[in-house]
């Protein structure tokens, strides 16, 4: 299984989403968001190409995938190093 690395910006986004959900909804919902995001990262680690094809710029070959993370409105990109 591959390991999932979160870039600093992705980590900040998760923290910001957690704080927003906790402040505007509930702490329980915010914790569910993080649990769901972690489960999604584990799924990506097990099958890195499970999401929709991801291309970068004008590159036409598949360089990674994009998958739902956390709740439906969130997504993450996965690419090989």
TIVO-2410 file (N, C-alpha, C; in nm, 3 decimals):
# residues 81
REC num residu      c1      c2      c3 atome chaine
REC   1      X   0.085  -0.118   0.000     N      A
REC   1      X   0.000   0.000   0.000    CA      A
REC   1      X   0.090   0.124   0.000     C      A
REC   2      X   0.051   0.222  -0.079     N      A
REC   2      X   0.125   0.348  -0.082    CA      A
REC   2      X   0.088   0.433   0.038     C      A
REC   3      X   0.170   0.530   0.069     N      A
REC   3      X   0.143   0.620   0.180    CA      A
REC   3      X   0.090   0.751   0.125     C      A
REC   4      X  -0.008   0.807   0.193     N      A
REC   4      X  -0.065   0.935   0.155    CA      A
REC   4      X   0.006   1.045   0.232     C      A
REC   5      X   0.055   1.144   0.159     N      A
REC   5      X   0.119   1.261   0.219    CA      A
REC   5      X   0.030   1.382   0.196     C      A
REC   6      X   0.002   1.455   0.301     N      A
REC   6      X  -0.076   1.578   0.286    CA      A
REC   6      X   0.020   1.696   0.276     C      A
REC   7      X   0.002   1.774   0.174     N      A
REC   7      X   0.081   1.897   0.163    CA      A
REC   7      X   0.034   1.993   0.272     C      A
REC   8      X   0.118   2.090   0.303     N      A
REC   8      X   0.085   2.186   0.409    CA      A
REC   8      X  -0.048   2.257   0.381     C      A
REC   9      X  -0.071   2.293   0.256     N      A
REC   9      X  -0.196   2.362   0.220    CA      A
REC   9      X  -0.317   2.271   0.243     C      A
REC  10      X  -0.303   2.143   0.212     N      A
REC  10      X  -0.412   2.048   0.233    CA      A
REC  10      X  -0.440   2.032   0.382     C      A
REC  11      X  -0.335   2.025   0.461     N      A
REC  11      X  -0.352   2.014   0.607    CA      A
REC  11      X  -0.422   2.138   0.661     C      A
REC  12      X  -0.382   2.255   0.613     N      A
REC  12      X  -0.448   2.380   0.657    CA      A
REC  12      X  -0.595   2.379   0.618     C      A
REC  13      X  -0.625   2.333   0.496     N      A
REC  13      X  -0.764   2.327   0.452    CA      A
REC  13      X  -0.848   2.237   0.543     C      A
REC  14      X  -0.792   2.122   0.579     N      A
REC  14      X  -0.865   2.031   0.668    CA      A
REC  14      X  -0.892   2.097   0.803     C      A
REC  15      X  -0.791   2.164   0.858     N      A
REC  15      X  -0.808   2.232   0.987    CA      A
REC  15      X  -0.912   2.343   0.975     C      A
REC  16      X  -0.906   2.421   0.867     N      A
REC  16      X  -1.003   2.529   0.848    CA      A
REC  16      X  -1.144   2.475   0.832     C      A
REC  17      X  -1.160   2.366   0.755     N      A
REC  17      X  -1.293   2.306   0.740    CA      A
REC  17      X  -1.344   2.253   0.874     C      A
REC  18      X  -1.255   2.186   0.948     N      A
REC  18      X  -1.293   2.135   1.079    CA      A
REC  18      X  -1.342   2.248   1.169     C      A
REC  19      X  -1.266   2.356   1.176     N      A
REC  19      X  -1.303   2.469   1.262    CA      A
REC  19      X  -1.435   2.532   1.217     C      A
REC  20      X  -1.452   2.548   1.086     N      A
REC  20      X  -1.576   2.606   1.034    CA      A
REC  20      X  -1.697   2.520   1.070     C      A
REC  21      X  -1.684   2.390   1.048     N      A
REC  21      X  -1.796   2.300   1.077    CA      A
REC  21      X  -1.824   2.299   1.227     C      A
REC  22      X  -1.719   2.296   1.309     N      A
REC  22      X  -1.738   2.295   1.454    CA      A
REC  22      X  -1.808   2.422   1.502     C      A
REC  23      X  -1.769   2.537   1.446     N      A
REC  23      X  -1.827   2.664   1.488    CA      A
REC  23      X  -1.969   2.686   1.435     C      A
REC  24      X  -1.996   2.638   1.314     N      A
REC  24      X  -2.124   2.667   1.249    CA      A
REC  24      X  -2.223   2.553   1.253     C      A
REC  25      X  -2.180   2.436   1.292     N      A
REC  25      X  -2.271   2.322   1.301    CA      A
REC  25      X  -2.252   2.258   1.439     C      A
REC  26      X  -2.156   2.165   1.449     N      A
REC  26      X  -2.130   2.101   1.579    CA      A
REC  26      X  -1.993   2.036   1.578     C      A
REC  27      X  -1.939   2.016   1.696     N      A
REC  27      X  -1.811   1.948   1.709    CA      A
REC  27      X  -1.822   1.804   1.661     C      A
REC  28      X  -1.935   1.741   1.689     N      A
REC  28      X  -1.956   1.603   1.645    CA      A
REC  28      X  -1.949   1.594   1.492     C      A
REC  29      X  -2.013   1.686   1.423     N      A
REC  29      X  -2.011   1.685   1.276    CA      A
REC  29      X  -1.870   1.712   1.224     C      A
REC  30      X  -1.797   1.802   1.289     N      A
REC  30      X  -1.659   1.832   1.249    CA      A
REC  30      X  -1.571   1.708   1.265     C      A
REC  31      X  -1.589   1.635   1.374     N      A
REC  31      X  -1.513   1.513   1.395    CA      A
REC  31      X  -1.549   1.406   1.292     C      A
REC  32      X  -1.678   1.399   1.255     N      A
REC  32      X  -1.719   1.306   1.149    CA      A
REC  32      X  -1.653   1.342   1.017     C      A
REC  33      X  -1.639   1.472   0.990     N      A
REC  33      X  -1.571   1.516   0.868    CA      A
REC  33      X  -1.427   1.465   0.865     C      A
REC  34      X  -1.352   1.483   0.975     N      A
REC  34      X  -1.213   1.437   0.978    CA      A
REC  34      X  -1.204   1.286   0.967     C      A
REC  35      X  -1.295   1.214   1.033     N      A
REC  35      X  -1.296   1.068   1.024    CA      A
REC  35      X  -1.322   1.023   0.881     C      A
REC  36      X  -1.416   1.090   0.815     N      A
REC  36      X  -1.447   1.057   0.677    CA      A
REC  36      X  -1.331   1.090   0.584     C      A
REC  37      X  -1.264   1.203   0.608     N      A
REC  37      X  -1.148   1.240   0.527    CA      A
REC  37      X  -1.037   1.136   0.543     C      A
REC  38      X  -1.011   1.094   0.666     N      A
REC  38      X  -0.908   0.994   0.691    CA      A
REC  38      X  -0.941   0.862   0.622     C      A
REC  39      X  -1.067   0.822   0.625     N      A
REC  39      X  -1.109   0.700   0.556    CA      A
REC  39      X  -1.087   0.713   0.406     C      A
REC  40      X  -1.115   0.831   0.352     N      A
REC  40      X  -1.094   0.854   0.208    CA      A
REC  40      X  -0.946   0.847   0.173     C      A
REC  41      X  -0.860   0.903   0.259     N      A
REC  41      X  -0.716   0.896   0.235    CA      A
REC  41      X  -0.668   0.752   0.238     C      A
REC  42      X  -0.722   0.673   0.331     N      A
REC  42      X  -0.686   0.531   0.337    CA      A
REC  42      X  -0.730   0.458   0.210     C      A
REC  43      X  -0.849   0.492   0.159     N      A
REC  43      X  -0.895   0.432   0.033    CA      A
REC  43      X  -0.801   0.469  -0.081     C      A
REC  44      X  -0.759   0.596  -0.088     N      A
REC  44      X  -0.667   0.639  -0.192    CA      A
REC  44      X  -0.532   0.569  -0.180     C      A
REC  45      X  -0.487   0.545  -0.056     N      A
REC  45      X  -0.360   0.475  -0.035    CA      A
REC  45      X  -0.369   0.332  -0.086     C      A
REC  46      X  -0.483   0.269  -0.066     N      A
REC  46      X  -0.500   0.131  -0.111    CA      A
REC  46      X  -0.520   0.118  -0.261     C      A
REC  47      X  -0.584   0.216  -0.321     N      A
REC  47      X  -0.611   0.215  -0.464    CA      A
REC  47      X  -0.596   0.357  -0.518     C      A
REC  48      X  -0.473   0.401  -0.543     N      A
REC  48      X  -0.447   0.541  -0.578    CA      A
REC  48      X  -0.516   0.591  -0.704     C      A
REC  49      X  -0.556   0.505  -0.793     N      A
REC  49      X  -0.615   0.551  -0.919    CA      A
REC  49      X  -0.767   0.528  -0.923     C      A
REC  50      X  -0.834   0.524  -0.806     N      A
REC  50      X  -0.976   0.493  -0.804    CA      A
REC  50      X  -1.066   0.609  -0.845     C      A
REC  51      X  -1.017   0.730  -0.840     N      A
REC  51      X  -1.101   0.846  -0.870    CA      A
REC  51      X  -1.109   0.877  -1.018     C      A
REC  52      X  -1.166   0.991  -1.047     N      A
REC  52      X  -1.176   1.038  -1.185    CA      A
REC  52      X  -1.037   1.075  -1.236     C      A
REC  53      X  -1.011   1.056  -1.365     N      A
REC  53      X  -0.879   1.091  -1.420    CA      A
REC  53      X  -0.845   1.238  -1.395     C      A
REC  54      X  -0.720   1.262  -1.365     N      A
REC  54      X  -0.671   1.397  -1.338    CA      A
REC  54      X  -0.559   1.428  -1.435     C      A
REC  55      X  -0.574   1.538  -1.507     N      A
REC  55      X  -0.467   1.582  -1.596    CA      A
REC  55      X  -0.418   1.717  -1.547     C      A
REC  56      X  -0.294   1.746  -1.575     N      A
REC  56      X  -0.234   1.871  -1.531    CA      A
REC  56      X  -0.195   1.951  -1.653     C      A
REC  57      X  -0.246   2.074  -1.662     N      A
REC  57      X  -0.216   2.159  -1.776    CA      A
REC  57      X  -0.259   2.094  -1.906     C      A
REC  58      X  -0.168   2.089  -2.002     N      A
REC  58      X  -0.201   2.032  -2.133    CA      A
REC  58      X  -0.161   1.885  -2.142     C      A
REC  59      X  -0.119   1.826  -2.032     N      A
REC  59      X  -0.079   1.685  -2.032    CA      A
REC  59      X  -0.204   1.600  -2.056     C      A
REC  60      X  -0.199   1.515  -2.157     N      A
REC  60      X  -0.317   1.436  -2.191    CA      A
REC  60      X  -0.318   1.299  -2.126     C      A
REC  61      X  -0.205   1.255  -2.072     N      A
REC  61      X  -0.205   1.124  -2.007    CA      A
REC  61      X  -0.256   1.137  -1.864     C      A
REC  62      X  -0.300   1.026  -1.808     N      A
REC  62      X  -0.350   1.026  -1.672    CA      A
REC  62      X  -0.231   1.034  -1.577     C      A
REC  63      X  -0.226   1.139  -1.496     N      A
REC  63      X  -0.116   1.156  -1.402    CA      A
REC  63      X  -0.160   1.130  -1.258     C      A
REC  64      X  -0.285   1.106  -1.239     N      A
REC  64      X  -0.336   1.081  -1.105    CA      A
REC  64      X  -0.486   1.071  -1.108     C      A
REC  65      X  -0.548   1.089  -0.994     N      A
REC  65      X  -0.693   1.081  -0.988    CA      A
REC  65      X  -0.745   1.178  -0.883     C      A
REC  66      X  -0.873   1.208  -0.893     N      A
REC  66      X  -0.940   1.296  -0.799    CA      A
REC  66      X  -1.054   1.215  -0.738     C      A
REC  67      X  -1.065   1.219  -0.606     N      A
REC  67      X  -1.167   1.142  -0.537    CA      A
REC  67      X  -1.232   1.226  -0.428     C      A
REC  68      X  -1.353   1.188  -0.392     N      A
REC  68      X  -1.426   1.257  -0.285    CA      A
REC  68      X  -1.355   1.232  -0.153     C      A
REC  69      X  -1.342   1.337  -0.073     N      A
REC  69      X  -1.279   1.327   0.059    CA      A
REC  69      X  -1.369   1.394   0.160     C      A
REC  70      X  -1.391   1.329   0.270     N      A
REC  70      X  -1.474   1.390   0.373    CA      A
REC  70      X  -1.619   1.388   0.331     C      A
REC  71      X  -1.676   1.504   0.305     N      A
REC  71      X  -1.813   1.515   0.263    CA      A
REC  71      X  -1.818   1.536   0.112     C      A
REC  72      X  -1.936   1.534   0.055     N      A
REC  72      X  -1.951   1.540  -0.091    CA      A
REC  72      X  -1.888   1.663  -0.155     C      A
REC  73      X  -1.880   1.774  -0.086     N      A
REC  73      X  -1.829   1.896  -0.148    CA      A
REC  73      X  -1.676   1.904  -0.146     C      A
REC  74      X  -1.608   1.806  -0.091     N      A
REC  74      X  -1.463   1.809  -0.082    CA      A
REC  74      X  -1.403   1.705  -0.176     C      A
REC  75      X  -1.285   1.731  -0.227     N      A
REC  75      X  -1.217   1.634  -0.311    CA      A
REC  75      X  -1.067   1.645  -0.288     C      A
REC  76      X  -0.996   1.540  -0.328     N      A
REC  76      X  -0.850   1.539  -0.315    CA      A
REC  76      X  -0.791   1.485  -0.443     C      A
REC  77      X  -0.674   1.531  -0.474     N      A
REC  77      X  -0.601   1.481  -0.590    CA      A
REC  77      X  -0.493   1.385  -0.542     C      A
REC  78      X  -0.474   1.280  -0.618     N      A
REC  78      X  -0.373   1.180  -0.585    CA      A
REC  78      X  -0.285   1.161  -0.707     C      A
REC  79      X  -0.155   1.165  -0.690     N      A
REC  79      X  -0.066   1.141  -0.802    CA      A
REC  79      X   0.054   1.063  -0.754     C      A
REC  80      X   0.119   0.994  -0.845     N      A
REC  80      X   0.238   0.920  -0.808    CA      A
REC  80      X   0.354   1.016  -0.796     C      A
REC  81      X   0.448   0.986  -0.709     N      A
REC  81      X   0.564   1.072  -0.689    CA      A
REC  81      X   0.669   1.043  -0.791     C      A
***
